[in-house]
Amino acid sequence: MSLGTALCKKINKLFPLPVHPFNLQNQGVKTYSQWQYEKGMETIKFYLEKVSTEEMFKDKVVLDIGCGAAGKTLYYASLGAQKVYGIDVVPRYENDAYSLAKEKGLEDRFSFVLGDASNMDFEDNSFDAIIVNDAMEHVSEPLKVLNECHRVLKKGGRIYLNFPPYHHPFGAHLSDAIGFPWVHLFFSQATLIEVYKDLVKDLPDGKERIDFRISKDEKGREYFSYINKMTIKRFNKILARTSFNVPYYREVPLRSILKLPAKLPLFKECFVKMVVCILEKK
């Protein structure tokens, strides 16, 4: 074990882990899909000062990008959507998604699609609304995903998009095992990979977690492949290259007391909790 790894693990012991669905599922508290369903309102709450849930979902055909186990997707269906499709690249989520759909009585209004959001098998102008909740920081080709969303969205349709920027306290998305905030700003990726693998290797789903988060590049070096290090600055550059109108854009601070630093160019990347925007197809 390297010195950096040992130090990171020692510091990590000082911080409690945030509640994480992977750990809740291991403990038998609830499944990932159940957790998502219960948190469904939190995924859309930032839009509700601009639009109502009826405007977003009532009688609409909706696509949920990066749906995971589709608990949140099914929550959207429960708000009166005509049909909701959840798309994700992880095959194992499908069974849990359909089990919850049956439990909630929403089978007729839901479909799970195994696929890549940058190359979707949907016809042009298929959807009234698209939800991109906590997904832009994960896709490998974000501009291609947005352009593909533009293609499948109906004219006048809207995308409801939000994501935590990479320099957010838990922007490395390792909080199922590492509770040390901003850990990715203090330690290298190689160190974090070593720490993460060591912390989860003996868990029931340890191998799944490692395989989900870590890949090897063409030179055989390990890297975190499940995040793209999306910053606020990078996202806005990508957004400027699309054809969307932007009727709503907000950068939500971590805490109300941090409103000022969350507005400053040199600090906002670390003190913004969530980038929230509504994109509209002209």
C-alpha positions in Angstrom: 0.0 0.0 0.0 1.4 3.4 -1.0 1.9 6.3 1.4 -0.8 8.3 -0.4 -3.3 5.4 -0.1 -2.6 4.9 3.6 -3.0 8.7 4.2 -6.3 8.9 2.2 -7.7 5.9 4.1 -6.7 7.4 7.4 -8.3 10.7 6.7 -11.4 9.1 5.3 -12.1 7.4 8.7 -12.7 10.9 10.1 -15.8 11.4 7.9 -19.1 9.5 8.0 -20.3 8.1 4.7 -23.3 9.9 3.2 -26.4 7.7 2.7 -25.8 5.8 -0.5 -28.3 3.4 -2.3 -25.6 0.8 -3.0 -25.0 0.5 0.8 -28.7 0.5 1.6 -29.2 -2.4 -0.8 -26.4 -4.4 0.7 -27.9 -3.8 4.1 -31.3 -5.1 2.9 -32.9 -1.8 3.7 -34.2 -1.1 0.2 -33.3 -1.7 -3.4 -31.6 0.9 -5.6 -34.8 1.2 -7.6 -36.9 1.7 -4.4 -34.5 4.4 -3.2 -34.7 6.2 -6.6 -38.5 6.2 -6.5 -38.5 7.7 -3.0 -36.1 10.4 -4.2 -38.0 11.1 -7.3 -39.2 14.5 -6.3 -35.7 15.6 -5.4 -34.6 15.0 -9.0 -37.1 17.6 -10.3 -37.5 20.0 -7.4 -35.3 22.7 -8.8 -37.5 23.1 -11.9 -40.7 23.7 -9.9 -40.1 27.4 -9.3 -40.3 27.7 -13.1 -42.8 24.9 -14.2 -45.3 22.6 -12.5 -45.2 18.8 -12.5 -48.3 18.9 -14.7 -46.4 20.9 -17.3 -43.5 18.5 -17.1 -45.3 15.2 -17.2 -49.1 15.2 -17.6 -50.1 13.1 -20.6 -46.6 13.5 -22.0 -44.3 10.9 -23.6 -41.1 11.2 -21.6 -37.5 9.9 -21.9 -35.3 9.5 -18.8 -31.6 9.5 -19.8 -29.3 7.5 -17.5 -32.2 6.0 -15.6 -30.3 3.6 -13.5 -32.7 1.1 -11.9 -35.5 3.4 -13.1 -37.0 4.2 -9.8 -37.1 7.9 -10.6 -38.4 7.0 -14.1 -41.4 5.3 -12.5 -41.9 8.2 -10.2 -42.3 10.4 -13.3 -44.8 7.9 -14.7 -46.8 8.2 -11.4 -47.1 12.0 -12.1 -49.5 11.4 -15.0 -47.1 10.8 -17.9 -48.7 8.9 -20.8 -45.5 6.8 -21.3 -42.0 7.0 -19.8 -38.9 5.3 -21.3 -35.8 4.9 -19.2 -32.5 4.3 -21.0 -29.3 3.0 -19.4 -26.2 1.1 -20.4 -26.2 -1.3 -17.3 -28.1 -4.5 -18.1 -28.6 -5.6 -14.5 -30.9 -2.7 -13.7 -33.6 -4.0 -16.1 -35.1 -6.7 -13.8 -35.3 -4.4 -10.8 -36.9 -1.7 -12.9 -39.7 -4.0 -14.1 -40.2 -5.5 -10.7 -40.8 -2.0 -9.2 -43.0 -1.1 -12.2 -45.2 -4.1 -11.4 -45.2 -3.3 -7.7 -46.4 0.3 -8.5 -48.9 -0.8 -11.1 -47.1 1.2 -13.8 -46.2 -1.6 -16.3 -48.3 -0.2 -19.0 -46.7 3.2 -18.8 -43.0 2.2 -18.6 -40.3 0.7 -20.8 -36.7 0.0 -19.9 -34.3 0.5 -22.9 -30.8 -0.9 -22.8 -28.8 1.4 -24.9 -26.4 4.4 -25.3 -27.9 7.8 -25.2 -25.5 9.1 -27.8 -27.0 6.7 -30.4 -30.6 6.0 -29.6 -33.0 3.7 -31.5 -35.9 6.2 -31.4 -37.5 8.0 -34.3 -37.1 11.7 -34.8 -39.6 13.9 -32.8 -40.6 11.1 -30.4 -40.7 12.8 -27.0 -42.5 15.7 -25.4 -39.9 15.9 -22.6 -36.5 14.4 -21.7 -35.1 14.2 -18.2 -31.3 14.3 -17.9 -30.9 13.9 -14.1 -27.3 13.4 -12.8 -26.3 12.0 -16.2 -24.3 14.6 -18.0 -21.3 14.0 -15.7 -21.3 10.3 -16.8 -21.7 10.2 -20.5 -18.5 9.8 -22.6 -19.8 12.0 -25.4 -21.9 14.8 -23.9 -22.3 16.9 -27.0 -23.4 13.9 -29.0 -25.9 13.0 -26.3 -27.4 16.5 -26.4 -27.6 16.5 -30.2 -29.3 13.0 -30.1 -31.8 14.4 -27.5 -32.5 17.3 -29.9 -33.2 14.8 -32.7 -35.7 12.7 -30.7 -37.4 15.6 -29.0 -40.5 17.1 -30.5 -40.5 20.7 -31.6 -41.3 22.9 -28.6 -40.3 20.0 -26.3 -38.1 20.5 -23.4 -35.1 18.9 -21.7 -34.9 19.1 -17.9 -31.2 18.8 -17.2 -29.2 18.9 -13.9 -25.9 17.7 -12.7 -23.4 18.2 -9.9 -20.1 19.7 -11.3 -16.9 17.7 -10.9 -15.4 19.9 -8.2 -18.5 19.5 -6.0 -17.5 18.0 -2.6 -18.6 14.5 -3.9 -18.1 15.1 -7.6 -15.8 12.1 -7.9 -18.9 9.9 -7.2 -17.1 7.7 -4.7 -19.3 8.5 -1.7 -20.4 4.9 -1.3 -17.0 4.2 0.2 -15.2 7.6 0.6 -16.9 10.2 2.8 -13.9 12.7 2.6 -15.3 15.8 0.8 -13.3 17.1 -2.2 -11.1 14.0 -1.9 -10.4 14.1 -5.7 -8.8 17.6 -5.3 -6.2 16.3 -2.8 -5.3 12.8 -4.1 -4.4 11.5 -7.6 -6.8 9.3 -9.6 -4.3 6.4 -9.2 -4.4 6.8 -5.4 -8.2 7.0 -5.4 -8.5 3.9 -7.5 -6.3 2.0 -5.1 -8.3 3.3 -2.1 -11.7 2.6 -3.6 -10.8 -0.9 -4.7 -9.4 -1.7 -1.2 -12.5 -0.3 0.6 -15.1 -2.2 -1.5 -13.4 -5.4 -2.5 -14.9 -7.5 0.3 -18.4 -6.2 -0.1 -21.1 -8.5 -1.6 -21.2 -6.3 -4.7 -17.6 -5.2 -4.6 -16.6 -6.6 -7.9 -19.7 -5.0 -9.6 -18.8 -1.6 -8.1 -15.2 -1.8 -9.3 -16.2 -3.0 -12.8 -18.8 -0.3 -13.0 -16.5 2.5 -12.1 -13.0 1.5 -13.3 -11.7 0.6 -16.8 -8.4 0.4 -18.5 -7.2 2.7 -21.3 -5.3 1.6 -24.5 -2.1 1.5 -22.5 -3.6 -0.7 -19.8 -3.8 2.1 -17.2 -6.8 2.1 -14.9 -9.0 5.2 -14.8 -12.5 6.2 -13.6 -14.5 5.6 -16.7 -18.0 6.3 -15.3 -17.4 10.0 -14.9 -16.2 12.6 -17.5 -15.1 15.3 -15.0 -17.9 17.7 -16.2 -17.3 21.2 -15.0 -19.6 24.2 -15.2 -17.3 25.9 -17.7 -17.1 22.8 -19.9 -20.8 22.3 -19.8 -21.5 25.8 -20.9 -19.1 25.5 -23.8 -20.9 22.3 -24.9 -24.3 23.9 -24.5 -23.3 26.8 -26.7 -22.6 24.4 -29.5 -26.2 23.0 -29.5 -29.3 24.4 -31.1 -31.4 24.7 -28.0 -33.1 27.7 -26.5 -32.3 28.0 -22.8 -35.4 29.5 -21.0 -34.0 28.6 -17.6 -30.5 28.3 -16.1 -29.5 28.2 -12.5 -26.4 27.3 -10.5 -27.5 26.2 -7.0 -25.0 26.8 -4.2 -24.0 24.1 -1.7 -25.6 26.2 1.1 -27.3 29.6 1.2 -24.4 30.9 3.2 -22.2 30.1 0.2 -24.1 32.1 -2.4 -21.3 34.6 -2.9 -18.4 32.2 -3.5 -20.8 30.1 -5.7 -21.0 33.2 -8.0 -17.3 33.9 -8.3 -15.5 32.4 -11.3 -12.5 31.1 -9.3 -14.7 29.4 -6.6 -18.0 28.4 -8.2 -16.8 25.1 -9.4 -16.3 24.0 -5.8 -19.3 25.7 -4.2 -22.1 25.0 -6.7 -24.2 22.0 -5.7 -26.1 21.6 -8.9 -26.3 23.1 -12.4 -30.0 23.2 -13.4 -31.4 24.2 -16.8 -34.3 23.8 -19.1 -33.5 23.4 -22.8 -36.1 23.9 -25.4 -36.2 22.7 -29.0 -36.9 25.6 -31.3 
